[in-house]
Amino acid sequence: MNDLTQAERYLTEQIRQGSSDAWQQLVDRYQGRLLAFARSRAVNRTDAEDLVQETFLQFLKSLPTFREEASLETWLFMILRRRIVDLLRGKRVTVCTLQDGRPDDDSSGSGSSMQFAAPDPTASTYARRDERLDHERAALTQALAELVNALKESQDFRDLKIIEMLFFGQLRNKDIAPLVQLDEKNIALIKHRWLKQLRQRVADRLKNVDLSAIETDGAADSLLTEIWEEQRLSCPKRSTLGGYLLNTLDPPWHDYVDFHINQLGCRFCRANLEDLKSQSAAAPRVLVDRIMQSTVGFFRK
């Protein structure tokens, strides 16, 4: 998973203590890639800048309850994406990449692929159920991250592309098969094998829980997609994107990153790449100044 680094944790703590310098550092570091992401989805530049400003405001408001289970970049992208979903509801979206083939959905709930009985009648049982759901979701997230990292480390990019298209892009087996030059049965076997490994890893963490739903489609697939997007499990590191931009990656990695950006169409990585391309240009200081002015009240003693 994209956990907070030590540097990010220090920066976050400085902001919590009211350091405007630390806040300026965070805004300068992330506003470019957030703006690129918003502009790729929003209607015009004004809307995009407004969305980014709202994202930083929401970041500050939610900082006291941030549990540090994701990187700062992932957290900011999550906030921004939900703002964009609200803006784009009801508007026609042009399909350009695999990921654009499915509509954005503000799937920010804490549902689970596990099956449960009808709602319990007391507050305490509700609380216990929610705690169990959170525990199961955390186990599933960790298992997903481990499997994706294993595919990257072994450079099994064929299977990684397939799994990305299944759960990140939500494509059907028959649509994936021609893209990787396999037949539909092979895709189904790869999916079954991967879900079996995922189920086993979750089972190793959770005892006395029915995990059979992980092997089904429907709600289980939706949960996997939700976790994949929130955690950006398969997104290359920013340094890897830099290597891709400079054409210095080994061929297997270059091919995978090219697929992830241009065919799958990961909008998060596209935004990061756009930001890297524009870093040599003058920073959009007008937006930075707007963000700093709108958040100055959080840092007044």
Number of C-alpha atoms within 10 A of each C-alpha: 19 19 14 18 13 9 9 16 15 13 19 21 14 15 21 17 11 15 16 18 13 18 22 15 12 18 19 14 12 18 23 23 24 28 26 24 26 27 20 17 19 20 14 11 14 10 16 22 23 16 24 31 24 16 24 24 16 14 17 15 12 10 14 9 7 13 8 16 14 18 18 21 18 19 19 19 24 19 18 24 24 18 18 23 16 12 15 16 12 8 8 8 15 9 11 12 16 18 21 16 16 14 13 16 12 14 15 11 8 12 17 20 24 16 11 9 5 6 9 12 8 8 9 10 12 13 12 12 15 14 12 13 17 15 14 22 21 16 18 25 21 16 22 26 20 16 17 18 16 13 16 17 10 8 14 14 18 12 18 19 20 21 22 21 22 20 20 26 21 18 18 14 18 14 14 20 17 11 13 13 9 12 15 15 12 13 22 15 11 14 19 14 13 16 17 15 15 21 19 13 18 23 18 10 14 15 9 6 11 13 17 13 16 22 17 12 10 10 15 18 18 18 22 21 20 21 22 20 21 20 23 24 20 23 18 18 12 13 10 16 22 17 16 20 15 9 11 12 16 10 11 12 18 18 13 20 24 15 15 23 20 16 16 21 19 23 20 22 22 19 21 22 20 17 20 18 12 14 11 8 9 7 13 12 10 9 18 18 12 13 22 17 10 13 16 11 9 15 14 9 5
